[in-house]
Amino acid sequence: MKEEKEESKQEIKLRLATCLRLILKKNKEKSLGNSTIRQLVAESGLSYTILQNASVGKRDPSFTTLITIIKSLGLSFTEFAALYEAVTEEEIAVEVKVIEKNRKKRPS
């Protein structure tokens, strides 16, 4: 049961990370504000580490942090929830591969 719960938490973090990454990509394609983590840091006042870790599935942000992120993206909670729910397993798999590829590029 505990393993299932941990797996579930990890799935949620990865779905959240994928959702954030997809929103940032769409913003970048449409030339909208907050299309990078650094721009989101400037708008939200949150630390780079918090946002970066959330965008790669390492961090489980608190509810208030999540609301701050959502508002900084120019979305309502309802809009964000719809985007979160629309994330597919395939999109998660693609983003996990990108995350892993980027992780391997970083010097140890």
Secondary structure, DSSP 8 states (H G I E B T S, - for coil): -HHHHHHHHHHHHHHHHHHHHHHHHHHHHTT-S--SHHHHHHHH---HHHHHHHHTT-----HHHHHHHHHHTT--HHHHHHHHHH--HHHHHHHHHHHHHHHHHS--
